[in-house]
Amino acid sequence: MKEKTTELKLTFATPIWTSIIPRHKGVNEKMFTYIKSLQKKDQAGINRSNFLGWHSKNFDLELEQPRFFVNSISPQLNSVLTDMGWDIKKQEVKITGMWAVINKKNSSNAMHIHSNNYISSAYYVKAPKNCGNIVFYDPRFAATYRYPKISRTNKLNSNIVSFQPKEGMLVLFPSYLQHSVNLNKSNKERVVISFNINLI
């Protein structure tokens, strides 16, 4: 057996964390009721990256439902902070905004980032089949400006990656990472909670 002479070192990694929240059915039922109550009060919503979908205003984080949601996902948030090695004794971890997006059929979200934050998220309250993957784009300008033909896709040559939503799935990622949401091709609503985290 020929001895391997070249060692592959992967550097400057871009992390994306995914997990299924324990007991998410109860979480989703409670948050869906809350989100629908917000939509009923403000049917127009606001415009951000959403195309045809409904985007809520920021949640009032002092209310019981958002506090319940944050408590439900706190172990996953703590894992991110641990993985990143950030000193949270010398910095305050702050959720700077939390909102909901409801994408009906043929709705989508344009490519965007969440500026002036460190970590952003997508949590799936409702995720029917073919409701639209979340798509992430390689943040390295040089790698996307010019690239050769490939014979097979792998982690080293891909410049986009997508995740199929699942109910109860939490996706956490660096706020600088460009992302979009594909068209909802189902006849059911895709309901997501998003939020940003900053360290101050």
Secondary structure per residue as TSV (DSSP state, phi and psi in degrees):
chain	resnum	aa	ss	phi	psi
A	1	M	-	360.0	127.6
A	2	K	-	-72.3	132.9
A	3	E	-	-72.0	134.9
A	4	K	-	-74.1	128.0
A	5	T	-	-106.8	-11.6
A	6	T	-	-118.1	128.5
A	7	E	-	-105.5	126.6
A	8	L	-	-84.9	122.9
A	9	K	-	-114.6	120.2
A	10	L	-	-94.3	118.0
A	11	T	-	-122.5	161.8
A	12	F	S	53.3	48.9
A	13	A	-	-67.2	149.1
A	14	T	-	-105.3	110.3
A	15	P	-	-82.0	143.6
A	16	I	-	-136.6	124.3
A	17	W	E	-105.3	133.7
A	18	T	E	-128.4	143.4
A	19	S	E	-158.3	156.9
A	20	I	E	-102.2	124.2
A	21	I	-	-73.5	131.6
A	22	P	T	-58.8	142.5
A	23	R	T	53.9	39.7
A	24	H	H	-71.0	-21.3
A	25	K	H	-62.0	-44.1
A	26	G	H	-65.6	-39.8
A	27	V	H	-61.2	-45.6
A	28	N	H	-66.7	-39.4
A	29	E	H	-61.9	-45.9
A	30	K	H	-64.8	-44.8
A	31	M	H	-73.4	-31.9
A	32	F	H	-64.1	-43.8
A	33	T	H	-60.4	-42.5
A	34	Y	H	-64.1	-46.2
A	35	I	H	-64.5	-41.8
A	36	K	H	-65.0	-32.9
A	37	S	H	-66.8	-36.9
A	38	L	H	-66.0	-41.9
A	39	Q	H	-64.7	-37.5
A	40	K	H	-63.7	-37.4
A	41	K	H	-77.9	-26.1
A	42	D	-	-141.1	78.1
A	43	Q	S	-70.0	-24.3
A	44	A	S	-74.9	-36.9
A	45	G	-	64.0	-157.7
A	46	I	-	-129.1	163.6
A	47	N	-	-105.4	123.9
A	48	R	S	-128.8	-107.4
A	49	S	S	-91.9	-4.5
A	50	N	E	-74.8	135.9
A	51	F	E	-117.3	109.2
A	52	L	S	75.4	-19.6
A	53	G	S	-81.2	167.3
A	54	W	E	-98.5	130.0
A	55	H	E	-119.8	120.6
A	56	S	-	-75.9	165.5
A	57	K	-	-73.3	169.7
A	58	N	-	-60.6	139.3
A	59	F	-	-63.9	152.8
A	60	D	-	-83.2	105.4
A	61	L	T	-70.1	-7.0
A	62	E	T	-85.7	-12.8
A	63	L	S	-74.8	159.8
A	64	E	H	-63.8	-41.5
A	65	Q	H	-66.2	-49.2
A	66	P	H	-61.6	-37.1
A	67	R	H	-64.5	-41.0
A	68	F	H	-60.3	-43.2
A	69	F	H	-63.6	-46.8
A	70	V	H	-60.4	-42.6
A	71	N	H	-62.9	-33.0
A	72	S	H	-69.7	-27.1
A	73	I	H	-110.4	6.4
A	74	S	H	-59.7	-36.1
A	75	P	H	-61.0	-37.7
A	76	Q	H	-69.7	-37.9
A	77	L	H	-65.2	-41.2
A	78	N	H	-63.9	-34.9
A	79	S	H	-63.1	-39.1
A	80	V	H	-64.1	-46.2
A	81	L	H	-62.6	-38.3
A	82	T	H	-67.1	-46.6
A	83	D	H	-58.1	-40.3
A	84	M	H	-76.3	-17.1
A	85	G	T	70.4	25.3
A	86	W	-	-77.7	141.7
A	87	D	-	-84.3	96.8
A	88	I	T	-86.1	-1.0
A	89	K	T	-78.9	-25.3
A	90	K	S	-106.1	0.9
A	91	Q	S	-139.8	146.8
A	92	E	-	-91.4	129.9
A	93	V	E	-85.3	121.4
A	94	K	E	-130.8	129.2
A	95	I	E	-81.4	115.3
A	96	T	E	-88.6	-14.5
A	97	G	E	-175.5	145.5
A	98	M	E	-144.8	136.3
A	99	W	E	-153.7	173.5
A	100	A	E	-121.4	151.2
A	101	V	E	-130.2	129.3
A	102	I	E	-114.6	114.3
A	103	N	E	-103.0	112.6
A	104	K	-	-82.0	-175.2
A	105	K	T	-56.5	135.7
A	106	N	T	72.2	10.8
A	107	S	-	-88.7	156.7
A	108	S	E	-157.5	179.5
A	109	N	E	-132.6	131.0
A	110	A	E	-71.8	162.4
A	111	M	E	-61.5	135.0
A	112	H	E	-162.5	171.3
A	113	I	-	-126.2	173.7
A	114	H	-	-116.9	87.0
A	115	S	T	-67.4	157.1
A	116	N	T	62.9	29.7
A	117	N	-	-138.1	171.6
A	118	Y	S	-106.3	-42.6
A	119	I	E	-129.0	139.0
A	120	S	E	-127.4	171.4
A	121	S	E	-150.0	163.2
A	122	A	E	-139.8	126.5
A	123	Y	E	-124.0	131.7
A	124	Y	E	-99.3	111.5
A	125	V	E	-84.9	-42.9
A	126	K	E	-131.6	128.6
A	127	A	-	-145.7	75.2
A	128	P	-	-68.2	163.1
A	129	K	T	-60.0	138.1
A	130	N	T	63.4	32.3
A	131	C	S	-88.4	-4.3
A	132	G	-	114.8	111.9
A	133	N	-	-70.3	152.7
A	134	I	E	-88.1	132.6
A	135	V	E	-119.2	130.9
A	136	F	E	-112.6	147.3
A	137	Y	E	-119.2	140.8
A	138	D	-	-54.8	122.3
A	139	P	-	-79.4	-5.6
A	140	R	-	-84.8	112.1
A	141	F	H	-57.4	-45.2
A	142	A	H	-63.2	-32.9
A	143	A	H	-74.9	-22.7
A	144	T	H	-101.3	-18.0
A	145	Y	H	-72.2	-38.0
A	146	R	S	-146.1	126.5
A	147	Y	-	-152.3	149.4
A	148	P	-	-84.2	171.9
A	149	K	-	-68.4	147.3
A	150	I	-	-121.0	150.1
A	151	S	S	-90.6	-28.7
A	152	R	S	-153.5	144.3
A	153	T	-	-80.7	135.1
A	154	N	-	-146.4	-176.4
A	155	K	T	-67.1	-21.8
A	156	L	T	-85.1	-25.8
A	157	N	T	-113.3	-1.2
A	158	S	-	-79.9	137.8
A	159	N	S	-113.6	2.1
A	160	I	E	-139.3	152.6
A	161	V	E	-143.3	142.2
A	162	S	E	-129.6	154.5
A	163	F	E	-127.2	132.9
A	164	Q	-	-81.4	125.0
A	165	P	-	-63.7	145.3
A	166	K	-	-134.8	142.7
A	167	E	T	-61.8	130.3
A	168	G	T	89.3	-0.1
A	169	M	E	-86.8	133.1
A	170	L	E	-111.4	126.6
A	171	V	E	-115.1	124.5
A	172	L	E	-120.3	140.1
A	173	F	E	-157.1	160.0
A	174	P	E	-61.7	137.9
A	175	S	T	-65.0	-21.4
A	176	Y	T	-77.0	-9.9
A	177	L	S	-79.3	119.2
A	178	Q	-	-66.8	139.5
A	179	H	E	-152.1	160.7
A	180	S	E	-146.3	173.6
A	181	V	E	-126.6	126.9
A	182	N	-	-68.7	165.0
A	183	L	-	-58.2	135.0
A	184	N	-	-77.7	110.4
A	185	K	-	-97.4	1.3
A	186	S	S	-89.5	171.1
A	187	N	S	-94.7	5.2
A	188	K	S	-113.6	162.4
A	189	E	-	-78.9	142.1
A	190	R	E	-102.7	118.1
A	191	V	E	-118.7	122.7
A	192	V	E	-131.1	144.8
A	193	I	E	-106.7	130.9
A	194	S	E	-122.4	152.7
A	195	F	E	-155.8	163.4
A	196	N	E	-120.4	147.0
A	197	I	E	-123.0	134.1
A	198	N	E	-124.4	158.9
A	199	L	E	-116.9	124.2
A	200	I	-	-129.3	360.0
